[in-house]
């Protein structure tokens, strides 16, 4: 009996476990290595779009995520005063076969890790990659900071925007681009917005500078509302904010959002365990692979959060790579086909997210007024123009024909 191929998957976030599962389904053994210790309850809220939910359905997890999260029936935009500017992403389930679902990132990642365990994926935590050794006629070797190593037939780099695998694939290559925006976020109890219920809608607000959003993301009454604030950095990076106390961060947010409509001030007053993140992206790389190593997810095409597609793109990547691996072509051909199929769609979304982020920067009072009027006029047209992103079905045999549509 011939030996089954063995993949070394670097990264235990979203792309890594899902890639390992689909590789197992393709008849390839997979071992996953995550730099951090196993932990639960880490991360903020996110939304999985219909295109990403198709992948979760293929894993048998869509219904669980809908049950543990919250279906988002629309994405509503408001001015700082609370005036309604328009809505996007309505009737997603009917139009695209799956809904958009808000959820806690921890809920999703824990479910993916559990499913990987069930699929007999070997999971190794506290394994920080330091080098990849790829010599002809020998197994590829991943070396870790604790002195251990692992051998396999190929390596998949699913280790995020600060990918160590990327440094092997493209030594001295492009670094993540700082878009100049900082994100703050966390969770509050549903009781905080009890007298301003939003149901299954995501409510967002544009200020003269910055952006605020919130929405229900779980059935947990004590922490079931996710919120986020996006604002220009003004020379103070995310690391500087993370060095502050939670009280100092909260005061900064309350000052920044002074005068914004209810319930934004109440949400910020109640906020605890505030997470601060830099808003980075990786617009384009010269290549996604080198010899027997391939980049996927944020390692290949990190997108800022302004298109709501980062996690869904990672899920798509994992499924499409697994499907291509079933063809049993050579690694070089498979990696080239994967990049040719995925790059146009991924880079189009990265560019869209960066453009969307521009509307959250600082405007003059007149500029903000004009922006709000334009949003009110253009959102109905924009809604139709976004369908290409959600209509993509990664289960299809030849989705690349729609990738750049």
C-alpha positions, 0 to 999 in steps of 0.5 A: 500500500502506498504511503499517504502524503503528509502536510504540515499546516502552520497556523491554528486560526481559521484557515489552518484547521479548515485546510487540514480538514479538507486535506484529510478529506482529499486523502492527505494526512495533516499535522497542524502547528500553532504558535500559541498555547491552546486557549478559549474565549479569545478574540472579538466578534465577526461576521461570516458572509454567505460565501463563507457559510457555504464552507461551514455547511460543507463541514457540517457546522453552519447550523451550529454557528447559526444557533450559537451566533445571530443571523444578520438580516441587514447592515444599516448605516447612520449618520453621527446624529442617528439619521438612517442613511441606508441598508445593505445585505438584506435577504441574504439567505434567500438570495445566496443560499446561506445567511450572513451570521454574526458570531464570536471569533472564539466560538468559531475557532473552537468549533473548527479545532474540535472538528479537526480533532474529530477528523483525526488532524494532529494538533500541536500547540506552542510550536512557533515556526522559525525556519523551513528547510526544503531540499530536493529528494528529502522531506520538507522540514519545519523547525520550531522555536523549542528546538523540535521539528516536523517532516512532511511532503509539503507546507501550508502557511496559514499563519496570518497577516504576520506570517512566518511562512511568508518570510520563507516563501518571499525572503525580504518580500512585502510587509503588511501595510498599515492603513492608518486606522486603528480598531477597538472592539469587544462585547457588552451585555444585551441589557445595555441596548435593551431599550434600543433593540436592533433585532437581527440588524447590524447598526453602523455609524459614520462620524466626521472622523471614524466609524462605530458598529454593533450587533447581536452575535450570540445567544449569551445574554451577558455578552451577546452584543459585539461592538467596534470603533474604527478611527484614524491613528493620528500617530498613536499606534495600536501598541501604544493603546494596548499599553494603556489601562482599560480605563484610559482606553475607555476614556479615549473612546468616550472622548472620540465618540462624544456627541454620537447618537444613543446607544453608542455612549452607553456601549462604551461606558459598559465596555470591558476587555477592550481589544485594540488592533492595527488595521493591516492588509497585504494587497499583493505578493509576487508569488504565493508559493515556493517549492513545496510551500504554499501561502493561504488566507491572510498569509497570502492576501490579508484584507482589512475588515472593511469588506467583512470578508477576511474570515470568509476568504480564508474558508474559501481558500481552504475548501478550494485547496482541498478540492484541487488536491483531490485532482492528484496533480503535481504540487507545483501545478496544484499550487499554480492553479490555486493561485491563479484561481484565488488571486483575482478574487482575493486581491479585488476584495483587499482593494475594495476593503481599503477603499471602504476604509477611506470613508472612515477617515477624517473629514471636514464638517462639509466633507462629512455632510457630502459623504452622508448625502452621497451614501444615502443616494448611492447605497441602493446601487452599491447593494447590487454591486456587492452581489458578486462577492456573496454569490461566489460558491466555493463548492462549484467546480469552476468558481474561478470564472466568477472570481473576478466578476 
